[in-house]
Amino acid sequence: MTTSPYLSPGKLPHGLLDQLLRRFPPGDPRLIVGPQMGEDAAVIDFGSTYLVAKTDPITFAADEIGWYAVNVNANDIAVMGATPRWFLATILLPEKTATATLAEAIYTQIAGACDGLGVALAGGHTEITVGLERPIVAGFMLGEVASERLVRSSGVQPGDALILAGSIPIEGTALIAREKQAELLARGIAPALVRRAQDFLHDPGISVVRAARLAVETVAVHAMHDPTEGGLATGIWEVAQTSGVGVEIDLDAVPVRAESKVVCDAFGLDPLGTIASGALLLAVASGDAARLLAAFGDTGLAAAVIGRATERGADLKAKRGGQEVAFPRFAVDEIARLFG
């Protein structure tokens, strides 16, 4: 059988991406964190502060795409310990369906999300583009952080507790329920459940800015990561790889909301591999875990210890029902199967 030369929708395969990043290394000494596997944003030394920069497109969603764009980019700034400050967007509208109403709706969504986070809309570009089937918004967020408060995905230490704030997959649940509403209803899913799932975009919401800020104000956070495409399982793999540690994950400890399970089951998707903005993965010293969980609980944020980091160079392990199972791996995000 002939193997197709074409890549599947979603992120580039990790091996190819790593090869390309190593082939074209940056040469600027002021670049504190450059392009590399597992890190959420770039960090540039601006003397008295670090500038943190992130760009991320929204390609699967069409409904409230502007809201998605602001929040997913702000998340990647926040997990570096930084405060999101300025947002720019490139908005590409499909030539056959672009209207003034559509453009106004996306701008309104972006402005509302920026206002909610205290972010300034600093600029961007908008055009009607040939060859598109749906709108695409490529966001670019800038933030800042004091050098001593920078947090990296690569900071996981052996013995650290791995904590998940929130549940999975919040973004995936909202995205499926909004884009595949008719199919869900046709499969007998209750309309009230579909409406709750659609509202996951706002409640509990896809932002982790508040949770990240609380974490760094409560304990010494060794690492934070925003598990997005590829889901929580891929996010765990990324922080383990970039930190050079093994992990042991209790899959039964991972919080999955009932609505998420129903929506994912309807299409045969695994929540562990489904796009997961709205959850925050943290690594802290085991002695700090209880204090951080208590701080989250005091402010109404659900969180749980889902595993621990093991020795350097060790494998990724998982267990379910007390028995060891293969660590879940996903070549592409599960949701890509719905839109590919």
C-alpha positions in Angstrom: 0.0 0.0 0.0 1.3 3.4 -1.0 1.9 5.9 1.9 0.4 9.4 1.2 3.0 12.2 1.2 0.4 14.6 2.6 0.3 15.5 6.2 -2.9 15.3 8.3 -4.7 18.4 9.6 -3.5 19.7 12.9 0.0 20.4 14.3 3.1 19.3 12.4 4.3 15.9 13.6 6.6 16.4 16.6 9.6 14.8 14.9 9.3 17.0 11.8 8.7 20.2 13.9 11.7 19.4 16.1 13.9 18.8 13.0 12.9 22.1 11.4 13.4 24.1 14.6 16.9 22.6 15.1 17.7 23.3 11.5 17.0 27.0 11.8 18.2 28.2 15.2 17.8 31.8 16.2 21.0 33.9 16.6 19.8 36.7 18.9 21.3 36.6 22.4 18.4 38.6 23.8 16.1 35.7 22.9 15.7 34.0 26.3 13.2 31.4 25.1 13.1 30.7 21.4 11.3 28.3 19.2 11.4 24.8 20.8 9.2 21.9 21.5 6.9 22.2 24.5 7.5 25.9 25.3 4.3 28.0 25.0 5.7 31.4 24.0 8.9 33.3 23.1 10.7 35.4 25.7 12.8 38.5 24.8 15.1 40.4 27.2 14.0 44.0 27.3 16.3 45.0 30.1 14.0 45.8 33.1 11.5 43.3 32.0 11.0 40.3 29.7 8.6 40.7 26.7 6.6 37.5 26.1 5.2 36.9 22.6 2.8 34.3 21.3 1.0 33.7 18.0 -1.7 31.1 17.5 -4.4 30.7 14.8 -8.0 29.5 15.3 -8.8 27.2 12.4 -11.4 24.7 13.6 -13.9 27.1 15.1 -16.2 29.5 13.3 -18.6 30.5 16.0 -17.1 33.1 18.4 -13.8 32.7 16.7 -12.6 36.1 17.9 -13.2 35.1 21.5 -11.2 32.0 21.0 -8.3 33.8 19.4 -7.8 36.3 22.3 -8.1 33.7 25.1 -6.0 30.9 23.7 -3.1 33.4 23.0 -3.5 35.0 26.4 -3.3 31.6 28.0 0.1 30.9 26.5 1.3 34.3 27.9 -0.1 33.6 31.3 1.5 30.1 31.7 5.0 31.8 31.3 4.1 33.7 34.5 3.5 36.8 32.5 0.6 39.3 32.2 -1.1 39.6 28.7 -1.0 43.2 27.6 -1.4 43.7 23.8 -3.2 41.8 21.1 -3.0 41.9 17.3 -5.0 39.8 14.9 -4.9 38.8 11.3 -8.5 38.1 10.2 -9.0 36.1 7.0 -12.6 36.0 5.7 -13.8 33.5 3.1 -14.5 35.2 -0.3 -17.9 33.6 -0.8 -19.4 34.3 2.6 -17.7 37.4 3.9 -20.1 40.1 4.9 -19.9 43.3 6.9 -22.0 41.6 9.6 -19.4 38.8 9.9 -16.5 41.2 10.2 -18.3 43.3 12.8 -19.1 40.1 14.8 -15.5 39.0 14.9 -14.3 42.5 15.9 -16.9 42.6 18.7 -15.8 39.2 20.0 -12.2 40.3 20.0 -12.9 43.6 21.7 -15.1 41.9 24.4 -12.4 39.3 25.2 -9.7 41.9 25.4 -11.8 44.0 27.7 -12.4 41.0 30.0 -8.6 40.4 30.3 -7.5 44.0 30.5 -5.7 43.6 27.1 -5.3 46.4 24.5 -6.2 45.7 20.9 -3.1 47.0 19.3 -3.6 46.3 15.6 -3.6 43.7 12.9 -4.9 43.0 9.4 -8.2 42.0 7.9 -8.9 40.7 4.4 -11.2 38.7 2.2 -9.2 35.6 1.1 -9.7 33.3 -1.8 -9.8 29.5 -1.2 -11.1 29.6 2.4 -14.2 27.6 3.5 -14.4 29.3 6.9 -12.9 32.4 8.7 -9.5 32.1 10.2 -8.1 34.4 12.9 -4.4 34.3 13.6 -3.8 36.0 17.0 -0.6 37.6 18.3 -0.4 38.4 22.0 2.3 40.3 23.8 2.8 40.3 27.6 5.5 41.1 30.1 7.0 39.6 33.2 9.9 40.3 35.6 12.8 38.1 34.8 12.8 36.4 38.2 9.1 35.5 37.8 9.4 33.7 34.4 8.0 30.2 34.4 8.8 27.7 31.7 7.4 24.4 30.5 10.9 22.9 30.8 11.1 23.4 34.6 9.6 20.2 35.8 11.8 18.5 38.5 11.9 14.8 39.5 9.4 14.2 42.3 7.2 17.2 41.4 3.5 16.8 41.8 1.6 17.3 38.5 -1.6 19.2 39.0 -4.5 19.9 36.6 -6.5 23.0 37.3 -9.9 22.7 35.5 -11.1 19.8 33.5 -10.8 18.4 30.0 -11.6 19.0 27.2 -13.3 22.3 27.8 -12.5 23.9 24.4 -13.1 20.6 22.5 -16.5 20.2 24.2 -17.6 23.7 23.3 -16.2 23.5 19.7 -17.9 20.2 19.0 -21.2 21.3 20.5 -21.2 24.5 18.5 -20.0 23.2 15.2 -21.8 19.8 15.3 -25.0 20.7 17.0 -27.3 19.1 14.4 -25.4 15.8 14.5 -25.5 15.7 18.3 -29.2 16.2 18.4 -29.7 13.6 15.6 -27.8 11.1 17.7 -30.3 11.6 20.5 -28.3 13.9 22.8 -30.6 16.0 25.0 -30.9 19.6 23.8 -30.2 20.9 27.3 -26.9 19.0 27.5 -25.9 20.3 24.0 -26.6 23.9 25.2 -24.5 23.4 28.4 -21.7 22.0 26.3 -21.9 25.0 23.9 -21.6 27.4 26.9 -18.4 25.7 28.0 -16.7 28.5 26.0 -17.7 30.9 28.7 -18.6 28.7 31.7 -16.3 27.3 32.9 -14.5 29.1 30.0 -11.3 28.5 28.1 -9.2 31.0 29.9 -6.5 29.9 32.4 -5.2 33.4 33.0 -6.8 33.7 36.5 -5.6 30.2 37.5 -2.0 30.8 36.3 -1.8 34.1 38.2 -3.1 32.6 41.4 -0.6 29.7 41.1 2.5 31.9 40.8 1.2 34.1 43.7 0.7 31.1 46.0 3.7 28.7 45.5 7.0 28.4 43.6 5.7 27.0 40.3 8.3 24.9 38.5 6.4 24.6 35.2 3.1 25.5 33.6 1.6 24.5 30.3 -1.6 25.1 28.4 -2.6 21.8 26.8 -4.3 22.7 23.5 -4.1 20.8 20.3 -3.4 17.1 21.0 -5.1 17.4 24.3 -3.9 16.8 27.9 -2.0 13.7 26.9 0.1 15.6 24.3 0.6 18.5 26.8 2.0 16.1 29.4 4.3 14.5 26.8 5.5 18.0 25.8 6.4 19.1 29.3 8.1 15.8 30.0 10.1 16.0 26.8 11.3 19.5 27.2 12.0 19.0 30.9 13.8 15.7 30.3 11.8 13.8 33.0 9.5 10.8 33.1 6.0 10.9 34.5 3.5 8.6 36.1 -0.1 9.7 35.4 -3.3 8.3 37.1 -5.8 8.6 34.3 -8.7 8.1 36.8 -7.7 11.3 38.5 -8.1 13.4 35.4 -11.3 15.4 35.7 -13.6 15.0 32.7 -17.1 16.6 32.9 -20.2 14.6 32.1 -21.0 16.8 29.1 -17.5 16.4 27.7 -17.8 12.6 28.0 -21.1 12.5 26.2 -20.0 14.9 23.4 -16.8 13.0 22.8 -18.4 9.6 23.0 -20.9 10.7 20.4 -18.1 10.9 17.8 -15.8 8.2 19.3 -13.2 10.8 20.5 -10.9 10.3 23.5 -11.1 13.3 25.8 -7.4 12.9 26.6 -6.4 13.7 23.0 -9.0 16.4 22.4 -8.1 20.1 22.3 -8.1 21.2 25.9 -7.8 25.0 26.4 -9.5 25.8 29.7 -7.3 23.4 31.7 -3.9 24.3 33.2 -1.1 21.8 33.8 1.3 22.7 36.6 4.3 21.1 38.2 5.2 22.1 41.8 7.2 20.5 44.6 5.2 17.8 46.2 5.2 19.6 49.5 3.5 22.6 47.9 0.7 20.7 46.2 -1.8 20.8 49.1 -1.3 24.5 49.6 -1.9 25.2 45.9 -5.0 23.0 45.8 -6.4 24.8 48.8 -5.8 28.2 47.2 -7.6 27.0 44.0 -10.5 25.7 46.1 -10.8 28.9 48.1 -11.5 30.8 44.8 -13.8 28.2 43.3 -11.3 26.7 40.9 -11.4 22.9 40.7 -8.0 21.2 40.6 -6.5 17.8 41.3 -3.2 16.0 41.5 -3.1 13.7 38.5 0.4 12.3 38.8 4.1 13.0 39.5 7.4 13.5 37.7 9.9 10.7 37.9 13.6 10.6 37.3 15.3 12.2 34.4 15.3 10.2 31.1 12.5 7.9 32.4 9.5 6.8 30.4 6.0 8.1 30.4 3.7 5.8 32.3 0.0 5.7 33.1 -2.4 3.7 35.1 -6.1 3.1 35.1 -8.1 1.2 37.7 -4.8 0.7 39.6 -3.3 -1.2 36.7 -0.5 0.1 34.4 -1.6 0.9 30.9 0.1 2.3 27.8 0.5 6.1 28.0 -2.0 7.6 25.5 -0.5 9.1 22.4 -2.1 11.1 19.6 -0.5 11.8 16.3 -3.0 14.6 15.7 -5.8 16.1 17.8 -8.8 13.9 18.0 -11.0 16.8 16.9 -9.2 16.9 13.6 -11.0 13.7 12.6 -14.3 15.8 12.6 -12.9 18.6 10.4 -10.3 16.8 8.3 
